[in-house]
Amino acid sequence: MPSSVTPPRISAAFVGALVGAAAGIVLVTAAVTLSITVDGVFAAVAITVSALAGTVVGAAVTPRNTRSNSR
């Protein structure tokens, strides 16, 4: 039985986590720019939740090999 955790899936999850963390940082930066008081707990939660969501999406939506073998 092949393992469901493959290197492309791990890579996609890692990239998803990076993109999610970046989105969280943008969210916190936008809140500060709009003069909304942001404490450290909110910033940590926003970045962590975004990174976790990105990890889940990256692991779930893995690009498949779409090249067809015409032989």
N, CA, C and O atoms as a GROMACS GRO file, in nm:
protein
  284
    1MET      N    1   0.084  -0.117   0.000
    1MET     CA    2   0.000   0.000   0.000
    1MET      C    3   0.090   0.124   0.000
    1MET      O    4   0.172   0.141   0.090
    2PRO      N    5   0.075   0.212  -0.100
    2PRO     CA    6   0.159   0.331  -0.107
    2PRO      C    7   0.122   0.431   0.002
    2PRO      O    8   0.007   0.441   0.044
    3SER      N    9   0.222   0.502   0.047
    3SER     CA   10   0.201   0.603   0.150
    3SER      C   11   0.131   0.724   0.091
    3SER      O   12   0.157   0.763  -0.022
    4SER      N   13   0.040   0.784   0.170
    4SER     CA   14  -0.031   0.902   0.121
    4SER      C   15   0.053   1.029   0.139
    4SER      O   16   0.019   1.134   0.084
    5VAL      N   17   0.161   1.020   0.217
    5VAL     CA   18   0.247   1.137   0.237
    5VAL      C   19   0.369   1.121   0.146
    5VAL      O   20   0.460   1.044   0.174
    6THR      N   21   0.367   1.195   0.038
    6THR     CA   22   0.474   1.188  -0.060
    6THR      C   23   0.552   1.319  -0.059
    6THR      O   24   0.501   1.420  -0.010
    7PRO      N   25   0.673   1.319  -0.112
    7PRO     CA   26   0.752   1.444  -0.115
    7PRO      C   27   0.681   1.562  -0.183
    7PRO      O   28   0.691   1.674  -0.133
    8PRO      N   29   0.610   1.541  -0.295
    8PRO     CA   30   0.539   1.658  -0.351
    8PRO      C   31   0.432   1.712  -0.257
    8PRO      O   32   0.410   1.833  -0.250
    9ARG      N   33   0.366   1.624  -0.185
    9ARG     CA   34   0.262   1.667  -0.092
    9ARG      C   35   0.324   1.744   0.025
    9ARG      O   36   0.269   1.845   0.070
   10ILE      N   37   0.438   1.697   0.073
   10ILE     CA   38   0.508   1.767   0.181
   10ILE      C   39   0.555   1.904   0.134
   10ILE      O   40   0.542   2.003   0.206
   11SER      N   41   0.608   1.909   0.013
   11SER     CA   42   0.653   2.038  -0.043
   11SER      C   43   0.537   2.134  -0.059
   11SER      O   44   0.549   2.253  -0.029
   12ALA      N   45   0.424   2.083  -0.108
   12ALA     CA   46   0.307   2.169  -0.126
   12ALA      C   47   0.255   2.219   0.009
   12ALA      O   48   0.211   2.334   0.020
   13ALA      N   49   0.260   2.135   0.111
   13ALA     CA   50   0.217   2.177   0.244
   13ALA      C   51   0.310   2.284   0.299
   13ALA      O   52   0.265   2.380   0.362
   14PHE      N   53   0.440   2.269   0.276
   14PHE     CA   54   0.537   2.368   0.323
   14PHE      C   55   0.516   2.501   0.253
   14PHE      O   56   0.518   2.606   0.317
   15VAL      N   57   0.498   2.497   0.123
   15VAL     CA   58   0.473   2.621   0.047
   15VAL      C   59   0.341   2.685   0.092
   15VAL      O   60   0.332   2.807   0.105
   16GLY      N   61   0.241   2.601   0.116
   16GLY     CA   62   0.113   2.654   0.166
   16GLY      C   63   0.129   2.722   0.300
   16GLY      O   64   0.066   2.825   0.326
   17ALA      N   65   0.213   2.664   0.387
   17ALA     CA   66   0.238   2.725   0.517
   17ALA      C   67   0.307   2.860   0.502
   17ALA      O   68   0.274   2.956   0.572
   18LEU      N   69   0.403   2.868   0.411
   18LEU     CA   70   0.472   2.995   0.388
   18LEU      C   71   0.378   3.101   0.333
   18LEU      O   72   0.381   3.216   0.377
   19VAL      N   73   0.294   3.061   0.239
   19VAL     CA   74   0.197   3.157   0.182
   19VAL      C   75   0.096   3.199   0.288
   19VAL      O   76   0.059   3.316   0.296
   20GLY      N   77   0.051   3.103   0.370
   20GLY     CA   78  -0.042   3.136   0.477
   20GLY      C   79   0.017   3.230   0.579
   20GLY      O   80  -0.048   3.324   0.624
   21ALA      N   81   0.143   3.205   0.617
   21ALA     CA   82   0.210   3.295   0.712
   21ALA      C   83   0.224   3.435   0.653
   21ALA      O   84   0.206   3.534   0.723
   22ALA      N   85   0.257   3.442   0.525
   22ALA     CA   86   0.267   3.573   0.459
   22ALA      C   87   0.133   3.644   0.459
   22ALA      O   88   0.127   3.765   0.480
   23ALA      N   89   0.025   3.569   0.437
   23ALA     CA   90  -0.109   3.630   0.440
   23ALA      C   91  -0.141   3.680   0.580
   23ALA      O   92  -0.202   3.786   0.596
   24GLY      N   93  -0.101   3.605   0.682
   24GLY     CA   94  -0.123   3.650   0.819
   24GLY      C   95  -0.046   3.777   0.851
   24GLY      O   96  -0.097   3.866   0.918
   25ILE      N   97   0.076   3.784   0.802
   25ILE     CA   98   0.157   3.904   0.824
   25ILE      C   99   0.093   4.024   0.754
   25ILE      O  100   0.091   4.134   0.809
   26VAL      N  101   0.042   4.004   0.635
   26VAL     CA  102  -0.026   4.112   0.563
   26VAL      C  103  -0.151   4.154   0.639
   26VAL      O  104  -0.181   4.274   0.647
   27LEU      N  105  -0.224   4.057   0.697
   27LEU     CA  106  -0.343   4.089   0.775
   27LEU      C  107  -0.308   4.176   0.896
   27LEU      O  108  -0.376   4.276   0.923
   28VAL      N  109  -0.204   4.138   0.968
   28VAL     CA  110  -0.163   4.215   1.085
   28VAL      C  111  -0.112   4.353   1.043
   28VAL      O  112  -0.143   4.452   1.109
   29THR      N  113  -0.036   4.360   0.936
   29THR     CA  114   0.014   4.488   0.888
   29THR      C  115  -0.100   4.580   0.845
   29THR      O  116  -0.097   4.700   0.872
   30ALA      N  117  -0.200   4.524   0.779
   30ALA     CA  118  -0.315   4.604   0.738
   30ALA      C  119  -0.391   4.656   0.859
   30ALA      O  120  -0.438   4.770   0.859
   31ALA      N  121  -0.403   4.574   0.962
   31ALA     CA  122  -0.472   4.618   1.083
   31ALA      C  123  -0.397   4.733   1.150
   31ALA      O  124  -0.459   4.829   1.196
   32VAL      N  125  -0.266   4.723   1.156
   32VAL     CA  126  -0.186   4.830   1.215
   32VAL      C  127  -0.194   4.956   1.131
   32VAL      O  128  -0.201   5.067   1.185
   33THR      N  129  -0.194   4.940   1.000
   33THR     CA  130  -0.202   5.055   0.910
   33THR      C  131  -0.335   5.128   0.927
   33THR      O  132  -0.340   5.251   0.917
   34LEU      N  133  -0.442   5.054   0.954
   34LEU     CA  134  -0.573   5.115   0.973
   34LEU      C  135  -0.594   5.164   1.116
   34LEU      O  136  -0.706   5.193   1.158
   35SER      N  137  -0.484   5.173   1.190
   35SER     CA  138  -0.484   5.223   1.328
   35SER      C  139  -0.569   5.139   1.422
   35SER      O  140  -0.627   5.190   1.518
   36ILE      N  141  -0.576   5.010   1.394
   36ILE     CA  142  -0.644   4.919   1.486
   36ILE      C  143  -0.538   4.867   1.582
   36ILE      O  144  -0.431   4.822   1.540
   37THR      N  145  -0.569   4.872   1.710
   37THR     CA  146  -0.473   4.826   1.809
   37THR      C  147  -0.458   4.675   1.799
   37THR      O  148  -0.556   4.602   1.811
   38VAL      N  149  -0.336   4.630   1.777
   38VAL     CA  150  -0.308   4.489   1.763
   38VAL      C  151  -0.209   4.450   1.872
   38VAL      O  152  -0.099   4.505   1.879
   39ASP      N  153  -0.250   4.355   1.957
   39ASP     CA  154  -0.156   4.306   2.056
   39ASP      C  155  -0.082   4.184   2.003
   39ASP      O  156  -0.116   4.131   1.898
   40GLY      N  157   0.016   4.140   2.077
   40GLY     CA  158   0.099   4.028   2.033
   40GLY      C  159   0.024   3.898   2.018
   40GLY      O  160   0.055   3.818   1.930
   41VAL      N  161  -0.077   3.876   2.104
   41VAL     CA  162  -0.154   3.752   2.097
   41VAL      C  163  -0.234   3.746   1.968
   41VAL      O  164  -0.238   3.643   1.902
   42PHE      N  165  -0.298   3.857   1.932
   42PHE     CA  166  -0.375   3.860   1.807
   42PHE      C  167  -0.284   3.838   1.687
   42PHE      O  168  -0.319   3.763   1.595
   43ALA      N  169  -0.168   3.901   1.688
   43ALA     CA  170  -0.074   3.885   1.576
   43ALA      C  171  -0.029   3.740   1.565
   43ALA      O  172  -0.023   3.685   1.455
   44ALA      N  173   0.004   3.678   1.678
   44ALA     CA  174   0.049   3.538   1.676
   44ALA      C  175  -0.062   3.446   1.628
   44ALA      O  176  -0.038   3.355   1.549
   45VAL      N  177  -0.184   3.468   1.676
   45VAL     CA  178  -0.296   3.384   1.634
   45VAL      C  179  -0.325   3.402   1.485
   45VAL      O  180  -0.349   3.305   1.414
   46ALA      N  181  -0.323   3.526   1.438
   46ALA     CA  182  -0.352   3.552   1.296
   46ALA      C  183  -0.249   3.484   1.206
   46ALA      O  184  -0.286   3.425   1.104
   47ILE      N  185  -0.124   3.493   1.242
   47ILE     CA  186  -0.019   3.432   1.158
   47ILE      C  187  -0.023   3.280   1.168
   47ILE      O  188  -0.007   3.211   1.068
   48THR      N  189  -0.045   3.227   1.289
   48THR     CA  190  -0.048   3.081   1.308
   48THR      C  191  -0.166   3.018   1.238
   48THR      O  192  -0.151   2.916   1.170
   49VAL      N  193  -0.284   3.076   1.254
   49VAL     CA  194  -0.403   3.020   1.189
   49VAL      C  195  -0.388   3.026   1.038
   49VAL      O  196  -0.425   2.931   0.968
   50SER      N  197  -0.336   3.134   0.986
   50SER     CA  198  -0.317   3.146   0.841
   50SER      C  199  -0.216   3.042   0.792
   50SER      O  200  -0.236   2.982   0.686
   51ALA      N  201  -0.110   3.021   0.867
   51ALA     CA  202  -0.009   2.922   0.826
   51ALA      C  203  -0.068   2.781   0.831
   51ALA      O  204  -0.041   2.700   0.742
   52LEU      N  205  -0.145   2.750   0.934
   52LEU     CA  206  -0.208   2.617   0.942
   52LEU      C  207  -0.307   2.595   0.829
   52LEU      O  208  -0.313   2.487   0.770
   53ALA      N  209  -0.386   2.697   0.798
   53ALA     CA  210  -0.480   2.685   0.688
   53ALA      C  211  -0.406   2.665   0.556
   53ALA      O  212  -0.448   2.585   0.472
   54GLY      N  213  -0.297   2.738   0.537
   54GLY     CA  214  -0.217   2.719   0.416
   54GLY      C  215  -0.157   2.581   0.407
   54GLY      O  216  -0.147   2.525   0.298
   55THR      N  217  -0.117   2.524   0.520
   55THR     CA  218  -0.063   2.389   0.522
   55THR      C  219  -0.168   2.288   0.480
   55THR      O  220  -0.142   2.199   0.400
   56VAL      N  221  -0.288   2.302   0.535
   56VAL     CA  222  -0.396   2.209   0.501
   56VAL      C  223  -0.432   2.219   0.354
   56VAL      O  224  -0.449   2.117   0.286
   57VAL      N  225  -0.445   2.341   0.304
   57VAL     CA  226  -0.479   2.358   0.162
   57VAL      C  227  -0.366   2.306   0.074
   57VAL      O  228  -0.391   2.241  -0.028
   58GLY      N  229  -0.242   2.335   0.111
   58GLY     CA  230  -0.130   2.286   0.031
   58GLY      C  231  -0.122   2.136   0.028
   58GLY      O  232  -0.088   2.078  -0.076
   59ALA      N  233  -0.153   2.069   0.138
   59ALA     CA  234  -0.150   1.923   0.142
   59ALA      C  235  -0.268   1.862   0.069
   59ALA      O  236  -0.256   1.755   0.010
   60ALA      N  237  -0.382   1.930   0.073
   60ALA     CA  238  -0.503   1.875   0.010
   60ALA      C  239  -0.504   1.896  -0.141
   60ALA      O  240  -0.553   1.811  -0.215
   61VAL      N  241  -0.451   2.007  -0.186
   61VAL     CA  242  -0.455   2.040  -0.328
   61VAL      C  243  -0.314   2.028  -0.385
   61VAL      O  244  -0.244   2.127  -0.404
   62THR      N  245  -0.275   1.905  -0.410
   62THR     CA  246  -0.143   1.880  -0.463
   62THR      C  247  -0.152   1.867  -0.615
   62THR      O  248  -0.239   1.796  -0.664
   63PRO      N  249  -0.065   1.933  -0.689
   63PRO     CA  250  -0.070   1.918  -0.835
   63PRO      C  251  -0.038   1.775  -0.875
   63PRO      O  252   0.055   1.713  -0.823
   64ARG      N  253  -0.114   1.726  -0.966
   64ARG     CA  254  -0.095   1.589  -1.016
   64ARG      C  255  -0.009   1.593  -1.142
   64ARG      O  256   0.007   1.697  -1.205
   65ASN      N  257   0.046   1.479  -1.177
   65ASN     CA  258   0.122   1.468  -1.300
   65ASN      C  259   0.023   1.461  -1.416
   65ASN      O  260  -0.047   1.361  -1.432
   66THR      N  261   0.017   1.568  -1.496
   66THR     CA  262  -0.083   1.574  -1.601
   66THR      C  263  -0.029   1.532  -1.738
   66THR      O  264  -0.103   1.532  -1.836
   67ARG      N  265   0.098   1.499  -1.744
   67ARG     CA  266   0.152   1.456  -1.873
   67ARG      C  267   0.097   1.318  -1.907
   67ARG      O  268   0.098   1.227  -1.824
   68SER      N  269   0.050   1.305  -2.027
   68SER     CA  270  -0.005   1.176  -2.067
   68SER      C  271   0.102   1.097  -2.143
   68SER      O  272   0.181   1.154  -2.218
   69ASN      N  273   0.102   0.971  -2.122
   69ASN     CA  274   0.196   0.883  -2.190
   69ASN      C  275   0.124   0.828  -2.314
   69ASN      O  276   0.033   0.745  -2.301
   70SER      N  277   0.163   0.873  -2.432
   70SER     CA  278   0.091   0.836  -2.554
   70SER      C  279   0.139   0.705  -2.614
   70SER      O  280   0.097   0.669  -2.724
   71ARG      N  281   0.224   0.634  -2.543
   71ARG     CA  282   0.269   0.505  -2.600
   71ARG      C  283   0.165   0.400  -2.592
   71ARG      O  284   0.188   0.287  -2.635
   0.00000   0.00000   0.00000
